[in-house]
Amino acid sequence: MTAATATAAGRPARRDRWTQPTANRSNALHPGAWWLWALGLGTAASRTTNPLLLTLLVAVSAYVVAARRTSAPWARSYTAFVRLALAVLGIRLGFAVFLGSPIPGTHTVVVLPEVPLPHWAQGIRIGGRVTAEGLVFALYDGLKLATLLICVGAANALANPARLLKSLPGALYEAGVAVVVALTFAPNLIADAQRLRAARRLRGRPDRGLRGLLHVGLPVLEGALERSVALAAAMDARGYGRSAEVPPAVRRTTAALTLGGLVGVCAGTYGLLTAEGGGYGLPVLGAGLAAALGGLWLGGRRSLRTRYRPDVWGVRAWLVAGCGVAVAALLIVSAAYDPAALHPGVVPLTAPALPLLPAAAILLGLLPAFVSPAPEESA
């Protein structure tokens, strides 16, 4: 029986288990894979100012989000990040118009009234001549930052935050529990506030202003305190907060590895995001990650917790994370071998060209839309 015949008979067509499986609890993609994919796209965006490549990165992330996000409340954050990116782009252009640009230009767009400044403020101006070259440079620079924000928004829309926190290593167990509890209680606080405001409106009492805030806020805080005490008692009864004894030498080694690893990760990330640190960024980042992972592994020895049905990092997670890493690596190599294609000039003012090899590398970021499990409602 073909797929069309099965559908006509009232039974769902058989789905290819490899190309597009239906998402469920057993095969759901690990949330860390989505973050690695998005960070790979963001790293690629940081290596170029070509608006065509940046627009292609935004299109890739938008397609994957549209194809794989669910109907959960946290999955709607992508639109908010897009709006934030547009606001950042507008602010960057506004700075270029009113505060000037370091890029000299010959194509004058408008001449604004210039505010006279004292002699100690040399190099700073407010108003004056606005050139097309300065606006294009600001557009390229702002579009890069906007693309970074959109890539982070894609990770927020695709990765389940509760599952991501549940996958934290044992060394971050207490912090993960605190964040999960906060994420759990925040919707309850909003629901309580809406319920109390509706009740006051039905009784003809004010629900806005300072008076309404006092009459609504106090019951909400009281209910939150009662739930917090009850949750703390339930968690204590189930053994939360218990820790194993470890030798002092292990504790000192853990602290040194974790702190040194975080410093290395920050220095390596800075090197990757700047053109000057391209030589040392990747080795320092690798050494920092290794030290941080070693510290987290040693720190997890004091945690006595067990996991019920932990998320599995399977083949699909490797493919999703790997394509993000591949996009970042290929853009870094392209920036080293052909920097002019990834950083088009604005003086003289010319139209940017689309380099084919970096564009093909960015298209690898579409792989999660075809290999990750599809949401149930779109299955």
C-alpha atoms as one frame of an Amber mdcrd trajectory, in Angstrom:
protein
   0.000   0.000   0.000   1.396   3.402  -0.956   1.498   6.438   1.296  -1.324
   8.088  -0.640  -3.535   4.961  -0.362  -2.889   4.732   3.366  -3.863   8.343
   3.862  -7.005   7.917   1.787  -7.974   4.866   3.858  -7.930   6.975   7.031
  -4.600   5.738   8.365  -1.521   8.008   8.634   1.158   7.476   6.050   4.288
   5.687   7.263   7.072   8.190   7.948  10.656   7.552   7.045  12.328   6.966
  10.411  15.697   8.328   9.263  14.905  11.354   7.143  12.133  12.891   9.246
  11.070  10.996  12.364   8.345  12.258  14.655   9.700  13.764  17.858   8.898
  11.953  21.093  10.495  11.509  24.508  12.813   8.714  23.350  14.293  10.362
  20.231  14.060  14.077  21.071  17.198  15.926  20.065  19.544  16.891  22.895
  19.141  20.633  23.621  22.910  21.087  23.749  23.095  20.161  20.053  20.842
  23.087  19.152  23.060  25.475  21.109  26.226  24.196  19.445  24.578  24.576
  16.039  23.439  28.139  16.800  26.791  29.137  18.288  28.471  27.797  15.146
  26.281  30.048  13.007  27.000  32.961  15.333  30.749  32.362  15.082  30.436
  32.335  11.305  28.534  35.648  11.461  31.327  37.186  13.520  33.879  36.454
  10.788  32.214  38.455   8.020  30.571  41.791   7.309  29.288  40.771   3.877
  25.550  41.584   4.008  24.705  38.814   1.557  26.349  36.159   3.724  24.807
  37.601   6.894  21.369  37.618   5.283  21.927  34.004   4.222  22.776  33.084
   7.834  19.571  34.720   9.040  17.572  32.879   6.373  19.135  29.526   7.345
  18.349  30.016  11.028  14.799  31.186  10.254  14.113  28.144   8.056  15.345
  25.695  10.671  13.333  27.414  13.413  10.186  27.400  11.264  10.658  23.721
  10.466  11.589  22.396  13.920  10.244  24.595  16.696   7.294  23.423  18.770
   4.251  25.254  20.137   5.771  25.607  23.628   5.820  29.132  25.124   9.621
  29.349  25.088   9.624  28.497  21.364   8.092  31.897  20.588  11.214  33.791
  21.629  12.633  33.867  18.096  10.351  36.742  17.092  11.436  38.736  20.139
  15.102  38.266  19.214  14.391  39.353  15.637  12.778  42.544  16.936  15.724
  43.122  19.247  18.109  42.650  16.306  16.185  45.194  14.232  16.300  47.627
  17.141  20.067  47.169  17.452  20.478  47.740  13.722  18.406  50.928  13.929
  20.424  52.196  16.905  23.693  51.553  15.071  22.473  53.513  12.051  21.242
  56.290  14.335  24.676  56.589  15.918  26.239  56.834  12.470  23.834  59.626
  11.498  23.999  61.777  14.629  27.491  60.976  15.967  29.350  60.555  12.711
  31.399  57.703  11.291  35.169  57.114  11.140  34.860  56.154   7.479  35.586
  59.052   5.107  33.212  59.453   2.212  32.550  61.634  -0.793  28.853  60.876
  -1.364  26.996  63.264   0.932  23.481  62.187   1.870  22.496  65.042   4.195
  24.172  67.770   6.217  22.807  68.088   9.754  23.309  71.084  12.048  26.520
  70.440  13.978  26.731  71.097  17.708  29.951  72.928  18.675  32.028  70.997
  21.234  34.993  72.134  23.388  38.565  71.516  22.315  39.022  68.560  24.694
  36.314  66.671  22.776  38.312  66.518  19.556  37.410  63.531  17.403  33.784
  63.585  18.567  31.050  65.403  16.733  27.281  65.673  16.962  25.601  66.298
  13.634  27.431  67.408  10.552  27.847  65.722   7.192  26.365  62.243   6.736
  27.898  60.226   3.905  26.669  57.164   2.108  29.956  55.358   2.848  29.498
  55.915   6.592  25.908  54.664   6.488  26.874  51.531   4.553  29.717  50.807
   6.992  27.303  51.190   9.935  24.785  48.958   8.165  27.370  46.192   7.705
  28.569  46.484  11.291  25.056  46.540  12.771  23.912  43.659  10.593  26.704
  41.483  11.992  25.569  42.092  15.572  21.927  41.620  14.587  22.759  38.253
  13.021  24.505  37.155  16.224  21.379  37.995  18.231  19.138  36.127  15.787
  21.342  33.015  16.025  21.051  33.102  19.823  17.306  33.509  19.429  17.209
  30.406  17.235  18.858  28.377  20.014  16.364  29.738  22.555  13.450  28.811
  20.310  14.634  25.259  19.577  16.280  24.059  22.820  14.002  23.116  25.717
  15.385  25.128  28.688  14.192  22.647  31.323  15.853  19.720  29.534  18.999
  21.769  28.995  19.259  22.565  32.700  18.566  18.934  33.546  21.537  17.950
  31.391  23.964  20.121  33.340  26.975  18.329  34.841  26.940  17.396  38.508
  29.182  20.308  39.483  26.423  22.742  38.417  23.663  20.710  40.051  22.649
  23.278  42.698  22.603  26.146  40.196  20.521  24.056  37.788  17.986  23.206
  40.491  17.646  26.886  41.427  17.072  27.943  37.821  14.554  25.125  37.197
  12.612  26.126  40.302  12.623  29.765  39.169  11.423  28.824  35.689   8.681
  26.690  37.231   7.405  29.367  39.602   7.502  32.335  37.211   4.410  31.202
  35.203   2.578  30.490  38.462   3.232  34.028  39.688   1.874  35.485  36.448
  -1.218  33.256  36.602  -1.874  34.212  40.243  -1.568  37.916  39.449  -3.991
  37.598  36.512  -6.465  35.623  38.629  -6.417  38.145  41.489  -6.765  41.106
  39.143  -9.769  39.475  37.453 -11.345  38.799  40.849 -10.903  42.442  41.907
 -12.429  43.683  38.656 -15.480  41.464  39.192 -15.906  42.993  42.653 -15.621
  46.510  41.254 -12.313  47.219  42.964  -9.295  48.863  41.330  -6.642  46.535
  39.959  -4.234  49.148  38.590  -2.058  51.813  40.095  -0.268  51.750  43.425
  -3.355  50.725  45.383  -4.141  47.855  43.056  -0.504  46.766  43.107  -0.512
  46.552  46.903  -3.761  44.576  47.038  -2.658  42.183  44.272   1.075  41.950
  44.977   0.845  40.951  48.637  -1.382  37.866  48.074   0.791  36.830  45.143
   3.969  37.060  47.241   2.282  35.211  50.091   1.252  32.382  47.798   4.747
  32.220  46.287   6.277  31.985  49.781   3.935  29.175  50.758   4.742  27.229
  47.596   8.476  27.807  48.121   8.339  26.429  51.671   6.327  23.415  50.528
   8.717  22.764  47.643  11.755  23.085  49.925  10.263  20.544  52.330   9.462
  18.134  49.480  12.962  18.479  47.984  14.603  17.940  51.380  12.524  14.803
  51.938  13.739  13.444  48.582  17.414  14.031  49.368  18.107  17.181  47.387
  21.169  19.036  48.588  23.035  15.990  49.841  26.700  15.981  48.848  29.531
  13.488  49.167  32.781  14.157  50.980  35.814  14.702  48.734  39.462  15.231
  49.757  40.712  18.846  50.062  43.251  18.277  47.268  40.453  17.344  44.868
  38.495  20.458  45.819  41.498  22.709  45.203  42.268  21.015  41.877  38.639
  21.369  40.828  38.601  25.088  41.623  41.889  25.706  39.790  40.811  23.781
  36.674  37.372  25.392  36.546  38.642  28.946  37.042  41.547  28.523  34.633
  39.316  26.846  32.080  36.756  29.666  32.184  39.506  32.255  31.744  40.846
  30.277  28.786  37.392  29.997  27.238  36.855  33.765  27.538  40.279  34.554
  26.053  39.847  32.018  23.241  36.351  33.266  22.406  37.639  36.827  22.269
  40.387  35.679  19.914  37.897  33.956  17.612  35.579  36.960  17.523  38.328
  39.437  16.650  40.517  39.509  13.598  43.691  40.120  15.643  43.318  36.961
  17.729  42.771  34.471  14.937  46.121  32.779  15.571  45.813  32.090  19.284
  42.017  31.970  19.671  41.378  28.341  18.724  44.249  26.746  20.753  43.444
  28.806  23.854  39.752  27.986  23.504  40.523  24.263  23.199  42.806  24.285
  26.248  40.241  26.251  28.249  37.438  23.869  27.322  39.560  20.862  28.291
  40.447  22.399  31.675  36.843  23.456  32.348  35.487  20.020  31.456  38.070
  18.415  33.753  37.040  20.731  36.580  33.357  20.016  36.021  34.022  16.268
  35.999  35.923  16.446  39.282  33.283  18.737  40.774  30.554  16.261  39.878
  32.063  13.689  42.263  30.459  15.444  45.224  26.974  15.135  43.749  24.961
  12.068  44.785  22.078  12.607  42.397  20.733  10.108  39.894  18.967  10.839
  36.624  15.665   9.444  35.490  15.660   8.899  31.730  18.617  11.156  30.874
  18.748  12.753  27.435  20.858  10.728  25.038  23.391  12.358  22.719  22.760
  10.304  19.610  23.757  10.342  15.955  21.308  13.113  15.070  22.707  15.332
  17.834  26.224  14.794  16.451  25.010  15.739  12.952  23.250  18.901  14.150
  26.156  20.056  16.308  28.705  19.031  13.672  27.117  21.058  10.890  27.209
  24.179  13.095  30.880  23.583  13.887  31.573  22.947  10.187  29.944  26.241
   9.173  32.066  28.138  11.708  35.288  26.361  10.701  34.746  26.892   6.985
  34.012  30.602   7.449  37.134  31.016   9.593  39.244  29.347   6.880  37.599
  31.461   4.174  38.279  34.642   6.155  41.956  33.694   6.357  42.359  32.882
   2.647  40.042  35.477   1.066  39.348  38.304   3.525  38.230  40.723   0.822
  35.253  38.534  -0.100  34.035  38.325   3.505  34.736  41.993   4.303  33.637
  44.093   1.312  34.970  47.621   1.257  32.887  50.745   1.366  35.521  53.163
  -0.005  35.010  53.327  -2.930  31.336  52.474  -2.594  30.640  49.232  -4.503
  27.981  46.551  -4.403  29.009  43.440  -2.385  29.481  40.155  -4.223  28.348
  36.736  -3.008  31.332  34.368  -2.603  30.220  30.894  -3.604  32.329  28.742
  -1.265  31.360  30.578   1.966  27.735  30.618   0.806  27.822  26.851   0.238
  29.366  26.416   3.693  26.532  28.413   5.278  23.961  26.228   3.522  25.287
  23.291   5.548  23.436  24.883   8.457  20.162  23.713   6.887  20.971  20.095
   7.773  19.071  20.114  11.125  15.829  20.853   9.269  16.091  17.434   7.599
  17.804  15.142  10.118  16.333  16.259  13.448  12.990  14.856  14.639   9.979
  16.826  13.442   7.582  18.363  15.982   4.448  16.332  16.543   2.059  19.011
  15.310   3.970  19.304  11.994   4.441  15.557  11.587
